[in-house]
C-alpha cells in the first residue's frame, strides 16, 4: 500500500542530481554555452525541488488506514508503527535531499554574488519550494504542469488564497519553517565539519 513512495522517492532525487550536474559544469571552464545550459538546468531544478520536501507530507499516509475515533486505539496496532516509521524515514530523506541540493546551489551563488544576497535567494527558493509542496499536496499538480498549465495553477492558488476556509498560508508557513530548520541545521553541521 506504500508502493507509491517509490515514485515519490525517485522524484525527490531529481533536484539533487540536477544540482550536482550544475555544480560539475560550474567547476569546469565556463563558456557561454555552459552558462546557458546551467541557466536552463536551474529552471528545471527549481520546478523539481518541491518534490523532495513534498515527502515530508507523506507522513499523513501512516494515519489514513486507521480510525482515530475507533474503539481500538490505533497506536497499539503494529501496522501503524510500521507505516509511521516508513513515512518518517521517507520524510527525513526528502528533507535531506532538498537541503543538500539547496546548499549546493548556494555554494555556487556565494562565488558569483554577495553572501547576504545569496542567503536572500535561498529564502525565496525555500518559499517557492513550500508553495510547490502545497500545490502538489492539495491541488495535485506535478512539476511538469508548471510548463503545461501555468494559468490553471495560478488560478487554483488565487482561489485557495481567497477561500474562507483556506489553510494555504499556514501550510506554506509550516513547510517553510520545516525546510528552514533543516537548512540551518545542515548548514551549521557542514560549516563545522569544513572548518
Secondary structure, DSSP 8 states (H G I E B T S, - for coil): --THHHHHHHHHHHHHHHHHHHHHHHTS---HHHHHHHHHHHHHHHHHHHHHHHGGGGGGGGTTTS-TTSSS-GGG-HHHHHHHHHHHHHHHHHHHHHHHHHHHHHHHHHHHS-HHHHHHHHHHHHHHHHHHHHIIIII---TTHHHH-HHHHHHHHHHHHHSTT--HHHHHHHHHHHHHHHHHHHHHHHHHHH-
